[in-house]
Amino acid sequence: MKPQPSSISAFDHAPAANKVAQVTLAFWIMKICATTVGETGGDLLSMTLNVGYAASSIILVSFFIVALIAQLKSKSFHPLLFWAVILATSTAGTTISDFMDRSLGLGYAIGSSILIMLLVLVLAVWRLSTGSLSVRHIQDPKTEVLYWMAILVSNTLGTALGDYLADSSGLGYGLSNLVISGAILLILLAYLVTPFSRTGLFWGAFVLTRPFGATMGDLLTKSPDHGGMGFGTTGATAILLAILIVVMLVHGRAGRREKAPRVSEQFEGTAD
């Protein structure tokens, strides 16, 4: 992939040929923040407010559909709308995973296995129907729908996988987060020193940042007796939303003043 002189911030307007955020360092920071808010926000609605997993899933999936329709109807990239859909997939993914694992009684292992197969199916359909899994130039409706389907499934998978590692595996929240962090680090090293497909590395990192956010959310909300920090779902969600908004505002203003510096090269390429 030929180097380009500059890249566009995940908060600045992307080129006309792309309706989604460019994959830069800012993209990954915001993605982790959004997925962690998704974990704590989903738990706040389903457990703390006692709405239940089924009702919470309906509410949050409805929010996701509304946000997605607005995103699909837009003619260009809008940062706030894009990140609203990302946040919606995170919160909806949390409650969908909990509904599968707990209400349906599938358990974390079976739930994760089903979601892995579903994600592979979505990516396979995307690859076969478009000839690529690249996220650098998404504009046509079919590719964009497949893109958001893959994101929703990967965020749902991340919740189930994070819960499996933290609960069923016996590792606990702290060790689970370290394991996932180590896996993300390996992907980063592969990106830096190997010729592996940037597309494959992107989706690997995208999937893993969801359980990273899930375990981080659990670490923040659970009581110290259960290996957490005891902020609770309400406190943790409020703190994370405040951080998310501040980071978006700060980087949005910086992106309007000048384009973000390139981090080696974008963490996603055209190779499949």
Number of C-alpha atoms within 10 A of each C-alpha: 9 5 9 9 8 12 17 21 26 27 29 22 20 21 15 13 13 19 25 26 24 25 21 21 17 19 17 16 14 21 21 21 23 25 30 31 29 31 32 29 27 27 28 22 22 20 15 15 12 12 15 17 23 16 15 25 24 14 16 22 20 14 18 23 14 13 20 22 13 13 20 18 9 12 11 17 22 18 19 12 16 21 21 18 24 24 25 27 29 35 34 29 31 31 31 27 28 28 22 20 20 14 14 11 12 16 19 25 16 15 23 24 14 14 20 19 13 16 21 14 13 17 19 15 14 22 16 10 13 13 11 16 26 22 22 20 17 19 18 12 11 13 20 21 16 19 19 16 17 22 23 23 24 28 34 29 30 31 32 30 30 27 26 24 22 23 14 14 12 11 15 20 25 15 15 25 23 14 14 21 16 12 17 20 13 13 19 16 11 15 18 13 8 11 9 14 15 21 20 17 20 22 19 15 19 20 24 25 27 33 32 27 28 31 31 24 29 31 25 23 25 18 14 12 8 13 17 20 16 17 18 20 25 16 14 25 24 14 13 19 17 12 15 18 12 12 17 19 13 11 17 18 13 15 17 13 10 11 15 20 14 16 13 9 19 19 20 22 19 14 14 15
